[in-house]
Amino acid sequence: MARLKKNGNLSGAVGNIVFVNDGDRVYVRSKPGDVKQTKNTKVAASVFGWVSKQEKQFRLILQDKIGLVPQQYFAARHLARLRKTVVQQEGSSGKMLPRFQEPTALIGFDFNPKLEWERCTNFFPVFEIDHNQVFTVTIPAIAWGKEIKPPTAADVATINIHAIHTDLNQKTVSVDLYSSLSVPVKEKEILSSQEWTFSIPEKTKWLLVIAMINFESAKKPLEKTEKTAGTYLWAKKIQD
């Protein structure tokens, strides 16, 4: 129903006509009709809702277990990346169901778009799994200003790397923290190359290696967007 405003303009709807006031502008548009969903759009909406629910569970656990700090639009961007790992599979009833499959699409996802991982780091770990399911990460030597490229004023950094297991196809998502490594780096300091090793349990579905770097400064407070960067360094499905 349209109403007369104090300035003499109409606002609201009359039949299929809508009067819109946008600051000093007044214009008229037709009322949008009902959106008719096709079978495909209904399926897409259902998949989106399911992935969104699983992503939220996963994200909240990461915040609790490894100190993930969600930055601007993290949930929406993370959801979009996770959807790339989903395929449709035929279930026991013959119905097509969404399933999380190979997680390699997660590799390189930036937790903080204002401080991208590749912009503030320049080192590349090497990953290896042997026949005994022992996972080894070789981390090269790290020097401040070369392998670590800090934001202005930062003088200390801590690199935290976590190996986690999850199965997002379960109704209730859980995360197992297999191993963690914390590497402090300071100005004028060079850290020697090192190896980080742990065993992969047989139950493992997805094995993800998440790296986060936290910057600090004794000179001045850092902005929230300057404090942390993070990414998935490695992601692989170990078993169905």
Secondary structure as GFF3:
##gff-version 3
##sequence-region A 1 240
A	DSSP	beta_strand	3	4	.	.	.	ID=ss1
A	DSSP	beta_strand	10	14	.	.	.	ID=ss2
A	DSSP	beta_strand	17	22	.	.	.	ID=ss3
A	DSSP	beta_strand	25	30	.	.	.	ID=ss4
A	DSSP	alpha_helix	39	66	.	.	.	ID=ss5
A	DSSP	alpha_helix	74	83	.	.	.	ID=ss6
A	DSSP	beta_strand	86	90	.	.	.	ID=ss7
A	DSSP	beta_strand	96	100	.	.	.	ID=ss8
A	DSSP	three_ten_helix	103	106	.	.	.	ID=ss9
A	DSSP	alpha_helix	117	120	.	.	.	ID=ss10
A	DSSP	beta_strand	126	129	.	.	.	ID=ss11
A	DSSP	beta_strand	134	139	.	.	.	ID=ss12
A	DSSP	beta_strand	142	143	.	.	.	ID=ss13
A	DSSP	beta_strand	156	166	.	.	.	ID=ss14
A	DSSP	beta_strand	175	186	.	.	.	ID=ss15
A	DSSP	beta_strand	190	191	.	.	.	ID=ss16
A	DSSP	beta_strand	194	199	.	.	.	ID=ss17
A	DSSP	beta_strand	206	216	.	.	.	ID=ss18
A	DSSP	alpha_helix	224	227	.	.	.	ID=ss19
A	DSSP	beta_strand	228	237	.	.	.	ID=ss20
###
